[in-house]
Amino acid sequence: MAAKHRVLPLRLEANVLKVAVTDPLNFQALDHVALQTSKQVQPVVVTDTALQRAILRVFGIPDVGSVSEEILTRIYDVDQVEEN
């Protein structure tokens, strides 16, 4: 879900879930997160590179600094192909 919708949860404060996003106007993704979590969602804008690295780090690719941009792009291209 994080890679597909380009969101990553950062912090839960009371009933508000702060999520990292590159596009705060992606209401479809924000609504999906809110629906799945039953929380109010507050977007926090980050760069695309920072979000990619954080998603990869959270989901198990160690030492993201050594991962080339080409590999990051291929990972996301595969995700998009699987949707079609």
Secondary structure as GFF3:
##gff-version 3
##sequence-region A 1 84
A	DSSP	alpha_helix	2	5	.	.	.	ID=ss1
A	DSSP	beta_strand	7	13	.	.	.	ID=ss2
A	DSSP	beta_strand	16	21	.	.	.	ID=ss3
A	DSSP	alpha_helix	27	37	.	.	.	ID=ss4
A	DSSP	beta_strand	40	45	.	.	.	ID=ss5
A	DSSP	alpha_helix	48	58	.	.	.	ID=ss6
A	DSSP	three_ten_helix	64	66	.	.	.	ID=ss7
A	DSSP	alpha_helix	69	83	.	.	.	ID=ss8
###
